[in-house]
Structures are given as structure tokens and as C-alpha cells.
Amino acid sequence: MMQDNSFSQKRWLADVAQQLSQLLDQQRLPHGILFNGHPGSGTQDIAQWLAQQLLCTTNGLWGEACGQCKACSLLRAGNHPDLVHVAAEKAHIGVDSIRQANQFLIKKAQLGQAKVVIIEQAELMTEAAANALLKTLEEPTAYSVLLLTSHDSDRLLATIRSRCTLIDIRPPVGQQLKENVVASQLIDDYSNMSHLAQLQNEVVAQEFIDFETIFAQWLATPYFNEEFTELLTEQPKALAWLAQHFSAAMRFKNQWQGIRESVVSAELAKLSDECLQQCYTLLLMVSRQLKQLTQVNKSFVIESLVIDLQKLIGDNAKQGKADRK
């Protein structure tokens, strides 16, 4: 089995590739596959790898990609005529993009037999786009394969999910994850696949560190809200990072070992167990609200969250002073 270079950093993908290779050998590959996993888990890597297996012209439709033929070279260069990538423009994948992909799949392949469409973050499809894709999933053309990737498959229409074979990409956690990713100063014994982006991407890692600095400043002076509120509103990963820190603080308070220390740790350690739990529960509730109610005013929700966190932390400080008297 030929492995993509990305597998060296994401070794858990090798097992997924092995399963797909077996389906190829048996000529039982589904027409529609949905790869679901957190950012950094490798959903796009495995979709690209599978596309190469299907589009290589040396070893036939069901054979292993050679990596050397014209088709493989074009794919590496991003110019293969029988592969189309569909991605979000701005915040959504519109119906026109899906209709164009559907038309592409109707045409005959130019180099080999297969035609492949990869839809990145398919959960960003509008309802109209998802409905347009549904017909293609229900009535596939010969030798056409739809590969969907997603960071949150629950946001896809149930009819789309039911017509695709779901493959969850689940990297290892904790110590095993430490052995499988490039060394990072941000990793600890409780790191999991939701942390992969900041563990594997230097830009995201720096954004995470910058977030910690602003969060620590806010904890020290929680009445200074503007910069913190703006960060929570504009940084897509900020709420998850906030929940990650409160979760780590609860572990620390219960004397769990192997927890990464940060500029935030000392400030969160001042909070009571009850306050940490209340803050964490509030964060989960707000994250769920923003996820499920797509038309909600995010700025208003975030401002309310910061005010509620500020009150919880303020009440905790008052209670601490009262207990010391």
C-alpha cells in the first residue's frame, strides 16, 4: 500500500488507508464516502490519498497508485482533469458549486475511468446545495466517486449522511497522541483530537499562545472586556480553547498529573471547583447554542457569555474573601 507523506505525521491514517485498500481490492468501494474528524485529524489527507488510488492509470481503477504516471503527476500538481475540489466561498458552499460538480460527474473521464469530487467541510453546504448533491448520491453515474470531508458531520442533512459511508477519523489521545505527532510545547497527557490544529500547525499554535496571553490578562482584570470579547467573537477556535483551559484547570484542582502549565494556569487555580464547573458548563451551553442556531446573533451571545463568566468569577472572589474572614 502506497502511503502519503502526511501519514508520517498522522500515523493513524495508515489504518484507515488499509481499510480503503481492502475495499478497492474487493471492488466494493462505496460511491459516496464521508470522512469526519476534528481539524488536523487528516480528513482531507485521506480523501486526497483515495483520489490518487482511483485516478492512477497505471494499475487500473482498483489498483494501487504508482505515484509516477502522468495521472499521479498531474494530481500532485493539482491539475488532474478528472478531480474536482469543492470548498466554501466565504462561509458557505453554494448550490452553484454543487451543480457544477454534478455536471462534472456526468461527463466521461479524460484520462482513466474514474471521476472524483472532493467536497471539503461539507457541513458548510447550504440547504439548497445539500439537496442538489442528494440527487447525485441517490443516482450515481458510472465510475464516479464523491468524497466528503467534515469537521462536524452532525450539521449535515440526515439524508446526506444516510447515503454516504461514514468513516470517523479518530487519532489516539494522551500519551499515544504524544508519540504520533511532531513534538509540541502545547501537548500534555490529556491532549486529544480536538487539539490537533494547534499541535500540528505553527500558525495556529501561535494563535493559541496569543489567546492564552489575552485570556490570562482578562482573568487578572476581568472588568477589561473589549479585547477578550472581540477575540472570542472573531477567533473560530476560541470557545473550544476556553473550554479546554477550564477542563485542564478542573483536572489540576483534582491533582491529576501530566497537565501542561501555562500563563492561564495560575489564574484559574484561584477559582473554586464549583466556579470552574459552572464556567465550563456555561461554555458548553453557549457552544451548543451557536452550533445549533445558525441565525443567532453571535456577538450578542458572546457578550452575554463574557458578562456571565465575569459574574461567576467575581462571585467566586467575593466568596473567597468572605471565607477568609
N, C-alpha and C positions, 0 to 999 in steps of 0.2 A: 504494500500500500504506500503510494507516494504521499509524503506529508508536506503540508505548507510550512514555511519558515516560522509563521506565527505560533505553530504548535510547540516550538521550543520554549516559549514563554507561557503558553497556555496548554500545559500537557494534558489537561482533562479533555481537550478536544480530540485527542487521538482515539479515545474510546468511542466517541460519537462518530468519528470518521470510519472506524472499524465496522460499526453497525450499518452505516450507509453503504459501505463497500460490499457487505454481505447482501444487502437488498439489490445492489447493482448486479452482483454475480448471479443472483436468482431472477433477475429481470422483474423485480417486484417493487421498484421504486414508485412511490405514490406520485400522482400528478401535482398535488399541492402539499407543500410542507411548510409548517410554521415553526421557526426556531425562536424560542422565547428565553430571555435571560437578562440579567442586570447589565447596565453599561459596562463594557470591559470584559464581559464573560466570553465573548467570541462568537456571537450570533452571526455577525457579518463575515467573519473569517471562515466559518464552516460553510456558509452559503456560497461564498466565492470558491472555496475548495470543491464543493459538489458541482458547481457550474463548470469548473475545469474538467472534472471527470466526464461530464456529459458532452462537452464540446470538443474534446480532443478527437482528432480524426485518424490518428494512427492505430489505436487499439479498438476502434468501433464504439458504438453508443454505450455499451455496458462494460467496456474495458477500463483499465486503469490509465489515467492520463500519463503521457510520456514526458511532458514538460519541455519538449524540444521541437515539435512540429510547428507548422505555420499557425495553426489554430491556437496552440498553447502560447506562442509568442505574441499573437495579437491580443489574447486575453490578458497577459501580463502588462501589455502596453495600454490596456484599456480601450482597445479599438476593435474588439471582436464584433462582427456584424450580426451574430446570432444571439447576442446577450444584451439585454436592456436593463438598466438600473432605474428604478423609480424612487425618488426621495422627496421629502417635504420642501415646498417652496414657502418661505416664511414659517408659519406654524402648522400648516396642513398639507395633505396630499389631496389635490383636487380631482374632480371627476374627469377633466380633460386628460390628465396624465394617465389615468387608468384606462380610458378609452383608447388612447394611443398604444398602450401596452397590449390591450386586447387585439387591436388591429395587427400589431406586430406578430402576435402568436398565430394569426390566421395564415400569414404568408409562409411560403416554403423557405426552409433554411438555405442559406447561401453557401456554406462550407461543408457541413456534415448533414446529420439528420435532425439533431435536437435544436430547439429554440428555448431559451431560458430567460425568464424575467425575475429579477430580484427586487422586491419591494422593501425598502429599508424603513424600519419603525412603522410598520403597517397600522399600528393603532392610531396614527395621525391622519388616516384617511377620513374624509368627510363621510357622512351617511350616504350621500349620492355616489361617492367614489366606491364605497364598500359594496353598494348594491350593483354598481356596474361590474365590479370584479366577480360578484356572485355568479352571474350567468356563465362566465368563463370557467369557474370552478365546477359548475354543475355540468357543463357540456364542453369538456376539454378537446382541443384539436390534437391530432396525432403528433407524437414526439414533442409535445410542449410541456414545460415544467415551470410551475410557479413556486418561487422560494420567498416566503415572507419572513422577515425578522421583526422582533418586537421586544421592547423592554417591559411591556405590561400587557399581556395578551387578554386580560380581563376587560380591557377597554375596546376590544374588537367586537363587532357584532357576533352574536352567538351562532348565526348561520354561517359566518365565515369560519369560525373556529371548528364547527362541526364538519366542514367539508375539507379541512386540512388535517394532515397527520401532525400532531403536536410533538415536538422534541424540546424538552426543557434542558437548557444548558446549566448545569449545576456544578460550579467549581467547588473544590474542597474548602473547608473552613479551618480557622485556628492554626495549629501547628502545621497541618498538612498544606494549608494555603501558603504559609511562610516558605515551605520547601518548593512550592511550584511557581512562585512569582519572583521577579527581579527584586533584590534587596531594597527595602524602602524604610526610611526612618519613621514612616507613619503606621507601620504594621504592628499588631500585637497579637496575643494568643486568641483574641476573640474576633479578629477581622473575618469578614465573610464576603460573599459575592457582591453585596451592595456597596462594598468599599473599594471595589476593583478599580474604578476610574481614577481615584486619587493615588492608588498604589502603583499603577502602571503608566500613567501619563504625567509627564513632568509639569506641563502647564496646569493641569487640574490639581496636581499636588501643591503647587504654589498658591493656587486659588484657595485650597483648603487651609493652608497655613495662614494666608491673609484673613480668611474667615475667622480662624481661631483668635487672631490678634484683636479683631473688632469685637468679637463676642466677649473676650476677656475684659476689654475696656468697658463694654456695656455692663457686664456683671459687677465690675468695680464701682461704676456710677450709673445705675440702671435708669436714672431720670434723663440721661442723654440718649434720646431715642432715634434721632433722624438718620444717622448713618447706618445703624443696625437695622432699622425698619426698611431702609432702601435696599440694603444687601439681601434681606430675606425676600423682598419682592422681586428683585431682578436676577438673583442667582438661582437657577433652577434646582440646584442640589442643596441649597442652604437649609431647608427644613429637615431633610434627611441627615445632614451633618449635625444639626442642632439636636435631633433625637439621638444620634449616635453618641454625642457627648453626655447627655443626661443618662443614657443607658450605661455608659462606662463609669459614670460617677456613682450610680447605684451599686455596680459591682465593687467599686473601690471601697464604698462605705461598708460593704459586707465582707471586706478583707479578701476579695478574690485576688489571685496572683496573676502576673503576666500582663498587667494593664499598662498601656503606654501613658507616660506622663506628658503633660502639655501645659501651655500657659493658662489654659482653662481649668486644669485640674484643681489648683489651689483654691480658686474662687468657688467652684462647685462643691468642694469638700466642706465649705462653710454651711451649706444648706442641710436641713434635716432630711431624714429618709422620707418622711411624709411629703415634704415640699418637692423633693426630686421626683417622687412618684406622681404627684399632681401635675407637675410641669410636663413630664413625659406623656401622661395620659392626654393632656390638653393638646400637645403636639400631634399625637396620633389622630385625635379627633379632627383637628384642623386640616391635616394632610389628607385624610379621608374625604372631608368636605370639598376640598379643592379638586380632588381627583374625580369625584362622582358628579359634582355640579359644575359643568363646564362653563355655564353662563354667569357664575358667581363673580362679584367684584373682588378680585384678588387683593388689590391694595387695601380695601376696607377690611377684609378678613385678616390680613397680616397686621394692620394697625391695631385691630382688636386683640389679636394674639399677643402682641408686644405689651399692650396695656395689661392684659390678664397675667402674663408672666411677671411683669413688673409688680403687680399687686401681690402675687403669690410670694415672690422673693422679699418684697417689703414686709409682708405679714410675718414671714419667717424670721426676718431680722428683729422685728418688734418682739416676737415671742422669745427669741434668744436673749434679748436684753432683760425681759421680764423674768426668765428662768434664772438669770444670774444674780438677780436682786435678793 
